[in-house]
Amino acid sequence: MPIYEYRCTRCQHGFESFHPAGVPAPGCPQCGGVVRKVYSSVGLIFKGSGFHSTDYRKSAPSGNGDAAPKDSASTSGATPPSAPAASEKS
């Protein structure tokens, strides 16, 4: 049987009730007023393989030299020219 959470519309008292589904809401235990069901978020955790973004990631390059990084100039160790080009000299 599930546990339901209720809040009284008259005195704002909050309480939980343990009863089967389909049973009418109980009255407030403090004032006997009308109650409303309180809905709250449920913590849901998926465990196991297939529930994380890295589970479907493509494998890394094999390292045989076929794949080069996108920005090869900055990672190859080459230094940029320090002097301006001949066309830029005045």
N, C-alpha and C positions, 0 to 999 in steps of 0.2 A: 504494500500500500504506500502511496506517495505522501509526502509531507507538503502541505500547502501553507502559504504565508498569507495572512489577512491583516487588514487595517480597518478600524472602525471609522465610519463617516461622521460620527457624532463627537467622540472623545479623542480620536486619533491614536487609540491604543493599538499597537501592533502585536500580533501573536501568531503562532504556528498551530496547525491542526493536522492530525494524522488520521485520515479516513479514506475509504475507497473512492474511486472516480465515480462521478454521477450523483453523489450525495449532495444535497443542498448545503450551502454555506452555513456554518453555525452563527449564532448571534454573538455579540461582543461579551466576553466573560466579565467585564467590569461594569458596563452600563446597560447591556442588553440591546444595544443599537444595531443597525444594519452594518454589515461589513462588506468590504470589497477585496477581491483577490489582488495580491501584489505580485507583479512579474519582475523578476530580476534576471540578470545575465548569468549564464552557466559557464563555468570553466571547462573547456573542452580541449583535450590534448590528444593528438594523433600520434601513436607510437608505432614503430616499425619502419620498414623500408618503403620508399615511395612517397613520403609526405614532406620532403624537404627539397628545396630548389637544387641542391647540389647532387641529389640522387640521379638526375637526368642530364647532368652536365657532360659535354663531350670530353673524351679523354685528352690529355695533354699531348703535344707533339712528341714524336718518338726520339727526337734529339739527333737525327741523322743529318741535320744541316739543310733540309729542304725548306723548312719554314723560317722566315726571317721576321724579326720584330717590325712593327709598323714604322716606328721612328728610329730607323737604323743609324742616322747621323748622330743623334744624341747619345746612343748607347754603344757605338762602335769605337769611341775614343778619339775620333777625328776632331781636330780643333778648328774653329772657324777662322778665316783669314782676318788678320788684325789691320792690315793696310787696305785702304779703299782701292777699288778697281781702277784701271787706267782711264776708263771713260768717265769716272766720277771726279778725277783731279781737275783743278781749275788752273 
